[in-house]
């Protein structure tokens, strides 16, 4: 049980590093929360700087991956070692959404969740990335693509990555997916109202 608490705390602390906020503050001297959607994630950062948006995406994914990697490296192998990795993954997402450094007001957790679960469910994540790209190309809504791909995580992990007989891990993935979708509730309202911003794709 101590392992779970320690890895959860480690996951939270790593997940709570607000890379989007820090990058915009360092390179542009601005508070990214005061522009666009007010979010600290890659999509909103890219409105200030596309390059910083890409860097934010990579770093947010890496902190999720690192949380799980450290949990797997630090916890002695045993039958339920995967739970420590699962706890680290879930709380990395929670840390990104509710960072103590920004008064618990953070991002939506998509990139961090992708990085956190890529080691635990690589096949599911690969399919989710494909689904994300297809939905963006078809409808040009990043939020819709994020919600759709995220909702698929538990089922894909169960059938593609062999977690179907591990209800605790599926519970962790379901909880992470639910949190990410709930964080998109404002986007959902705009999608239903037809007022959500579309991604403008440039054609050569």
C-alpha positions in Angstrom: 0.0 0.0 0.0 2.9 2.3 0.8 4.2 1.8 -2.8 0.8 3.0 -4.2 0.8 6.2 -2.1 4.4 7.0 -3.0 4.0 6.4 -6.7 0.7 8.3 -6.7 2.4 11.3 -5.0 5.3 11.0 -7.5 2.9 10.9 -10.4 1.0 13.9 -9.1 4.2 16.0 -8.6 5.5 15.2 -12.1 2.1 15.8 -13.7 1.7 19.1 -11.9 4.7 20.7 -13.7 2.9 23.3 -15.8 5.1 23.3 -18.9 2.7 25.3 -21.1 2.5 28.1 -18.5 6.3 28.1 -17.9 7.2 28.1 -21.6 5.0 31.0 -22.5 6.1 32.9 -19.4 9.8 32.4 -20.2 9.8 33.0 -23.9 7.0 35.6 -24.3 6.6 37.0 -20.8 2.9 36.3 -20.9 0.4 34.3 -18.8 -1.1 31.8 -21.2 -4.1 31.6 -18.9 -5.0 35.2 -20.0 -5.4 34.3 -23.7 -7.5 32.0 -25.8 -9.3 29.4 -23.8 -7.2 30.2 -20.7 -5.9 26.6 -20.7 -2.3 25.7 -20.1 -2.3 22.8 -22.6 -0.6 22.6 -26.0 -3.7 23.7 -28.0 -4.0 27.0 -26.2 -0.2 27.5 -26.1 0.0 27.0 -29.9 -2.3 30.1 -30.3 0.6 32.1 -28.8 3.4 30.1 -30.5 3.0 27.0 -32.6 6.5 25.9 -31.8 5.9 26.3 -28.0 2.6 24.4 -28.5 4.5 21.4 -30.0 7.1 21.6 -27.2 4.3 21.7 -24.6 2.7 18.6 -26.2 5.9 16.7 -26.0 6.8 17.7 -22.5 3.3 17.1 -21.1 3.4 13.6 -22.7 7.0 13.0 -21.4 6.1 13.8 -17.8 3.3 11.3 -17.9 5.6 8.7 -19.3 8.3 9.5 -16.8 5.9 9.1 -13.9 5.1 5.5 -15.0 8.7 4.7 -15.8 9.9 5.8 -12.4 7.1 3.8 -10.7 8.1 0.7 -12.5 11.8 1.3 -11.8 11.4 2.1 -8.1 8.8 -0.5 -7.0 10.1 -4.0 -6.4 8.5 -6.5 -8.8 5.6 -8.3 -7.3 2.2 -9.6 -8.5 0.5 -6.3 -8.3 3.4 -4.0 -9.3 1.2 -2.8 -12.3 -1.0 -1.0 -9.8 1.8 1.2 -8.8 2.3 2.1 -12.4 -1.4 2.6 -12.8 -1.5 4.9 -9.8 1.4 6.9 -11.1 -0.4 7.3 -14.5 -3.7 8.3 -13.0 -2.2 10.9 -10.7 0.0 12.3 -13.4 -3.2 13.2 -15.2 -4.7 14.5 -12.0 -1.6 16.6 -11.3 -1.7 18.1 -14.8 -5.4 19.0 -14.3 -5.1 20.3 -10.8 -1.5 21.6 -10.2 -0.8 22.9 -6.8 1.5 25.5 -8.3 -1.3 27.2 -10.2 -4.0 27.0 -7.5 -5.3 23.7 -8.8 -6.3 25.2 -12.2 -4.5 23.3 -15.0 -5.0 21.6 -18.3 -7.2 18.9 -19.7 -4.8 16.0 -19.4 -4.9 14.5 -23.0 -1.1 14.7 -23.7 -0.2 13.7 -20.2 -2.6 10.7 -20.3 -1.2 9.6 -23.6 2.3 9.6 -22.3 1.3 8.0 -19.0 -0.5 5.0 -20.6 1.7 4.5 -23.7 3.8 2.0 -21.7 0.9 0.2 -20.1 -1.3 0.1 -23.2 0.8 0.8 -26.3 -1.6 -0.8 -28.8 -4.6 1.1 -27.4 -2.7 4.4 -27.5 -1.7 3.8 -31.1 -5.3 3.2 -32.2 -6.3 6.3 -30.2 -3.8 8.4 -32.0 -5.1 7.2 -35.4 -8.7 7.9 -34.3 -7.7 11.3 -33.1 -6.1 12.2 -36.5 -9.1 10.8 -38.4 -11.6 12.8 -36.4 -9.6 16.0 -36.7 -9.3 15.6 -40.5 -13.0 14.7 -40.8 -14.5 17.3 -38.5 -11.7 19.7 -37.6 -12.5 19.8 -33.9 -9.6 19.0 -31.7 -11.8 18.7 -28.7 -14.1 16.2 -30.4 -11.1 14.2 -31.4 -9.7 14.2 -27.9 -13.0 13.2 -26.3 -13.6 10.4 -28.8 -10.1 8.9 -28.6 -10.0 9.2 -24.8 -13.4 7.5 -24.4 -12.0 4.4 -26.2 -9.0 3.8 -23.9 -10.5 1.3 -21.5 -12.1 -0.9 -24.1 -9.1 -0.8 -26.4 -6.7 -1.6 -23.5 -8.9 -4.5 -22.5 -9.0 -6.2 -25.9 -5.7 -5.1 -27.5 -3.3 -5.0 -24.5 -4.6 -7.9 -22.4 -6.1 -6.0 -19.5 -9.6 -7.5 -19.8 -9.0 -9.7 -16.7 -7.6 -6.9 -14.6 -10.5 -4.8 -13.3 -8.4 -2.6 -11.1 -6.2 -1.4 -14.0 -9.3 -1.0 -16.2 -10.8 1.1 -13.4 -7.7 3.3 -13.4 -8.0 3.8 -17.1 -11.7 4.5 -16.9 -11.2 7.0 -14.1 -8.5 8.8 -16.2 -10.7 8.8 -19.3 -13.7 10.1 -17.3 -11.7 12.9 -15.8 -10.3 14.0 -19.2 -13.8 14.0 -20.7 -15.3 16.0 -17.7 -12.5 18.5 -18.2 -13.8 19.0 -21.7 -17.4 19.8 -20.5 -17.2 23.4 -21.8 -16.1 22.1 -25.2 -19.0 19.6 -25.2 -21.4 22.4 -24.5 -20.0 24.4 -27.4 -20.0 21.4 -29.7 -23.7 20.8 -29.0 -24.4 24.6 -29.5 -22.4 24.6 -32.8 -20.0 27.3 -31.4 -16.8 25.3 -30.9 -13.8 26.6 -32.8 -12.7 24.5 -35.7 -9.1 23.8 -36.5 -8.1 25.6 -39.7 -6.0 23.3 -41.8 -3.7 25.0 -44.3 -3.6 23.6 -47.8 -0.5 24.0 -50.0 
